[in-house]
């Protein structure tokens, strides 16, 4: 059972996974990446196949998750300071893209039909603690 690998994180790009892999290996944790070569070959399939999977031995899961939580970086503003939730004051803020306006929808559809990436997306921020969504101007 100790030789079984367990997925503890997923990354959109292999470069992110490689950085975390290096950090975990520096702490003596065996790490295996899955689907990183496929995504390096064609990054557009990352979301379709679930990203790069970072796997560790089942006996190292707790230690690896503790390392991941210690290095997790939340969203920062242009000055390098943590973004604060306007509702609860938490700094556990994640950025995500959304299609909420007509302009975003139009360019998404054009990109989808033509096989290119969307030209216009709107970014929102979401507090992980209170789930408040807000834009940064």
Residue frames relative to the residue before (quaternion, step in Angstrom):
aa qw qx qy qz dx dy dz
X 1.0000 0.0000 0.0000 0.0000 0.00 0.00 0.00
X 0.6331 0.5555 -0.3414 0.4173 3.62 1.03 -0.68
X 0.6648 0.5071 -0.3127 0.4507 3.61 1.17 -0.36
X 0.5078 0.6428 -0.4226 0.3877 3.58 1.26 -0.02
X 0.2929 -0.7500 0.5678 0.1712 3.56 -0.95 0.91
X 0.1662 -0.7756 0.6065 0.0538 3.56 -1.07 0.88
X 0.4160 -0.6915 0.5305 0.2594 3.60 -0.97 0.86
X 0.0795 -0.8190 0.5677 0.0244 3.58 -0.71 1.07
X 0.7994 0.0563 -0.0410 0.5968 3.61 1.23 -0.28
X 0.1798 -0.7437 0.6333 0.1167 3.53 -1.33 0.47
X 0.1105 -0.7905 0.6018 0.0268 3.53 -1.06 0.85
X 0.5168 -0.6513 0.4546 0.3194 3.55 -1.07 0.70
X 0.7963 0.1789 -0.0811 0.5722 3.59 1.02 -0.78
X 0.5594 -0.6378 0.4146 0.3294 3.56 -1.07 0.72
X 0.5672 0.5984 -0.3972 0.4031 3.61 1.11 -0.50
X 0.6323 0.5110 -0.3289 0.4805 3.61 1.02 -0.74
X 0.6699 0.5035 -0.2949 0.4591 3.56 0.92 -0.91
X 0.6367 0.5376 -0.3297 0.4436 3.60 1.02 -0.76
X 0.6306 0.5313 -0.3331 0.4573 3.58 1.03 -0.76
X 0.6817 0.4666 -0.2825 0.4875 3.58 0.89 -0.94
X 0.6057 0.5567 -0.3502 0.4478 3.58 1.03 -0.76
X 0.6577 0.5172 -0.3037 0.4557 3.57 0.92 -0.89
X 0.6517 0.5148 -0.3084 0.4638 3.55 1.01 -0.83
X 0.6776 0.4849 -0.2930 0.4689 3.58 0.94 -0.87
X 0.6531 0.5059 -0.3149 0.4673 3.58 0.99 -0.79
X 0.6013 0.5530 -0.3553 0.4543 3.59 1.12 -0.58
X 0.6915 0.4323 -0.2646 0.5147 3.58 1.21 -0.51
X 0.5967 -0.6192 0.3453 0.3759 3.58 1.24 0.29
X 0.5054 0.6310 -0.4303 0.4016 3.59 1.20 0.42
X 0.3899 -0.7062 0.5426 0.2342 3.58 -0.85 1.00
X 0.0636 -0.8108 0.5814 -0.0232 3.57 -0.79 1.08
X 0.0831 -0.7648 0.6381 0.0306 3.53 -1.15 0.79
X 0.2004 -0.7644 0.6016 0.1166 3.59 -0.93 0.91
X 0.1375 -0.7836 0.6025 0.0633 3.54 -0.99 0.87
X 0.8350 0.1803 -0.1901 0.4839 3.59 -1.09 0.88
X 0.3980 0.7256 -0.4862 0.2805 3.63 1.16 0.25
X 0.6471 0.5071 -0.3314 0.4630 3.64 0.98 -0.72
X 0.6284 0.5354 -0.3325 0.4559 3.59 0.99 -0.80
X 0.6999 0.4576 -0.2684 0.4782 3.58 0.89 -0.93
X 0.6049 0.5300 -0.3618 0.4715 3.61 1.09 -0.56
X 0.6483 0.5171 -0.3085 0.4660 3.57 1.09 -0.70
X 0.7975 -0.0271 0.0545 0.6002 3.59 0.96 -0.90
X 0.2429 -0.8240 0.4941 0.1335 3.63 0.03 1.26
X 0.5957 0.6004 -0.3706 0.3839 3.61 1.13 -0.45
X 0.6537 0.5072 -0.3262 0.4571 3.61 1.19 -0.29
X 0.3680 0.7735 -0.4628 0.2282 3.59 1.26 -0.05
X 0.7059 0.4448 -0.2719 0.4795 3.59 0.80 -0.96
X 0.6379 0.5540 -0.3303 0.4208 3.57 1.04 -0.71
X 0.7751 0.3181 -0.1823 0.5146 3.60 0.99 -0.74
X 0.6158 -0.6049 0.3345 0.3781 3.58 1.23 0.23
X 0.5960 -0.6130 0.3550 0.3780 3.58 1.18 0.41
X 0.6412 -0.4692 0.4192 0.4393 3.52 -1.37 -0.20
X 0.2432 -0.7791 0.5637 0.1267 3.56 -0.76 1.06
X 0.2071 -0.7567 0.6109 0.1067 3.56 -0.86 1.02
X 0.0522 -0.8248 0.5620 -0.0331 3.55 -0.54 1.21
X 0.0754 -0.7639 0.6395 0.0424 3.55 -1.17 0.73
X 0.6305 -0.5071 0.4032 0.4275 3.58 -1.24 0.27
X 0.6052 -0.5979 0.3860 0.3566 3.56 -1.05 0.74
X 0.6388 0.5293 -0.3360 0.4460 3.61 1.08 -0.59
X 0.7236 0.4342 -0.2364 0.4816 3.62 1.21 -0.45
X 0.3553 0.7812 -0.4683 0.2104 3.60 1.26 0.02
X 0.6905 0.4840 -0.2955 0.4490 3.62 0.75 -0.98
X 0.6577 0.5044 -0.3044 0.4694 3.58 0.94 -0.90
X 0.6679 0.5044 -0.2968 0.4598 3.59 0.95 -0.90
X 0.6537 0.5013 -0.3178 0.4695 3.60 0.98 -0.80
X 0.6182 0.5332 -0.3446 0.4634 3.60 1.06 -0.68
X 0.6449 0.5006 -0.3160 0.4834 3.60 1.02 -0.79
X 0.6439 0.5238 -0.3225 0.4549 3.61 0.94 -0.86
X 0.6734 0.4905 -0.2978 0.4660 3.59 0.93 -0.87
X 0.6562 0.5193 -0.3223 0.4426 3.60 1.05 -0.64
X 0.7568 0.3666 -0.2131 0.4974 3.61 1.11 -0.57
X 0.4186 0.7262 -0.4641 0.2863 3.59 1.24 -0.03
X 0.1828 -0.7885 0.5839 0.0625 3.54 -0.85 1.05
X 0.2249 -0.7692 0.5851 0.1241 3.53 -0.82 1.00
X 0.7240 -0.4604 0.3004 0.4166 3.57 -1.30 0.22
X 0.1118 -0.7718 0.6243 0.0450 3.51 -1.14 0.83
X 0.4808 -0.6624 0.4900 0.3001 3.57 -1.21 0.47
X 0.7623 -0.3922 0.2606 0.4440 3.60 -1.30 -0.08
X 0.6766 0.4739 -0.2891 0.4837 3.60 1.18 -0.47
X 0.5565 -0.6341 0.3769 0.3823 3.60 1.27 -0.01
X 0.5444 0.5987 -0.4087 0.4221 3.58 1.25 0.25
X 0.5907 -0.5934 0.4183 0.3520 3.55 -1.14 0.69
X 0.4173 -0.6766 0.5466 0.2633 3.57 -1.06 0.79
X 0.2364 -0.7877 0.5610 0.0943 3.56 -0.91 0.98
X 0.4975 -0.6510 0.4918 0.2946 3.55 -1.01 0.86
X 0.4131 -0.7235 0.4904 0.2557 3.62 -0.80 0.94
X 0.6576 0.5253 -0.3073 0.4440 3.59 1.19 -0.41
X 0.8445 0.1419 -0.0382 0.5150 3.60 0.68 -1.08
X 0.4948 -0.6882 0.4139 0.3321 3.62 1.24 -0.18
X 0.4364 0.7051 -0.4532 0.3271 3.59 1.26 0.14
X 0.3357 -0.7301 0.5570 0.2099 3.57 -1.23 0.51
X 0.4962 0.6372 -0.4354 0.3976 3.59 1.25 0.28
X 0.2086 0.7988 -0.5148 0.2311 3.54 0.50 1.31
X 0.1216 -0.7760 0.6173 0.0451 3.56 -0.96 0.95
X 0.3231 -0.7285 0.5698 0.2004 3.56 -1.10 0.73
X 0.0450 0.7740 -0.6313 0.0191 3.55 -1.12 0.69
X 0.4154 -0.6881 0.5290 0.2723 3.57 -1.20 0.48
X 0.0841 -0.7991 0.5952 0.0087 3.52 -1.13 0.71
X 0.2689 -0.7215 0.6103 0.1859 3.54 -1.25 0.41
X 0.1407 0.8259 -0.5271 0.1421 3.56 0.01 1.31
X 0.7208 0.3994 -0.2587 0.5039 3.58 1.13 -0.44
X 0.6537 -0.5068 0.3840 0.4104 3.56 -1.27 0.33
X 0.6239 0.5473 -0.3355 0.4456 3.59 1.00 -0.83
X 0.6667 0.4928 -0.3012 0.4712 3.61 0.88 -0.90
X 0.6566 0.5099 -0.3045 0.4649 3.57 0.96 -0.88
X 0.6448 0.5314 -0.3193 0.4471 3.58 0.92 -0.91
X 0.7188 0.4369 -0.2622 0.4730 3.59 0.79 -1.00
X 0.5834 0.5492 -0.3765 0.4650 3.59 1.14 -0.51
X 0.6807 0.4876 -0.2939 0.4609 3.58 0.88 -0.93
X 0.6265 0.5198 -0.3339 0.4752 3.59 1.01 -0.79
X 0.6706 0.4951 -0.2934 0.4681 3.58 0.93 -0.89
X 0.6448 0.5223 -0.3155 0.4604 3.58 1.02 -0.79
X 0.6904 0.4796 -0.2786 0.4645 3.58 0.88 -0.96
X 0.7454 0.4021 -0.2266 0.4809 3.58 0.92 -0.88
X 0.4815 -0.6954 0.4250 0.3225 3.60 1.22 -0.14
X 0.5615 0.5684 -0.4030 0.4463 3.58 1.18 0.51
X 0.6299 -0.5238 0.4025 0.4084 3.54 -1.29 0.09
X 0.5873 -0.5629 0.4280 0.3937 3.62 -1.12 0.47
X 0.4009 -0.7309 0.5076 0.2178 3.57 -1.03 0.83
X 0.8066 0.1729 -0.0593 0.5622 3.56 1.04 -0.66
X 0.1040 0.7634 -0.6323 0.0810 3.53 -0.76 1.07
X 0.3241 -0.7233 0.5758 0.2008 3.52 -1.18 0.54
X 0.2532 -0.7819 0.5549 0.1292 3.54 -0.88 0.96
X 0.1187 -0.7611 0.6367 0.0356 3.50 -1.05 0.91
X 0.2803 -0.7184 0.6033 0.2033 3.52 -1.30 0.28
X 0.1072 -0.7941 0.5971 0.0380 3.55 -1.09 0.74
X 0.3835 -0.7108 0.5499 0.2131 3.53 -0.93 1.00
X 0.3882 -0.7337 0.5071 0.2320 3.58 -0.80 0.96
X 0.6520 0.5339 -0.3204 0.4327 3.59 1.16 -0.49
X 0.8281 0.1757 -0.0759 0.5269 3.61 0.70 -1.07
X 0.4331 -0.7449 0.4109 0.2980 3.61 1.36 0.05
X 0.3537 0.7269 -0.5066 0.2999 3.61 1.20 0.49
X 0.1983 -0.7610 0.6076 0.1114 3.59 -0.98 0.89
X 0.1072 0.7987 -0.5804 0.1172 3.56 -0.90 0.96
X 0.3955 -0.6953 0.5386 0.2647 3.61 -1.17 0.53
X 0.2855 -0.6985 0.6171 0.2229 3.56 -1.30 0.32
X 0.2800 -0.7807 0.5397 0.1442 3.56 -0.79 1.02
